Amino acid sequence: MSREQVRQILGTPLLASYFHANRWDYVFEFKRLGEKISKERRVTVFFDGDKVTKFNGDALPTEVELVAEIDNYAKNKRSFWDMVTGKNKNPVTPPLQQPEVLIPSKPSTPSGAIVTPVK
């Protein structure tokens, strides 16, 4: 694999110096609103000329593993108020009320009376 192919897949390296021209270092971290939501991972790629000779570093997560890590972060995140009060519970919602049932009323005319519509 060439340097250009590595750059297309992994992006521009975080560290690329003249002292280590055959070594590119990458640091991967996922943030939401400036706060880390997963652990930092590092990958180093070594070249001989224009070809990759080896790479090493932390294992990058699969998509499923990353989603699970983000989900775990969301479950463990607590607001300032939760930390002050010591609560980390979901808000309690009252149970839903049953709708009122309309019962037809009985006619108020005396039995045997004849009602004629007014024109």
Buried (B, 14 or more C-beta within 10 A) or exposed (E): EEBEEBBEEBEEBEEEEEEEEEBBBBEBEBEEEEEEBBEEBEBBBEBEEEEBEEBEBEEEBEEEEBEEBBEEBEEEEEEEEEEEEEEEEEEEEEEEEEEEEEEEEEEEEEEEEEEEEEE
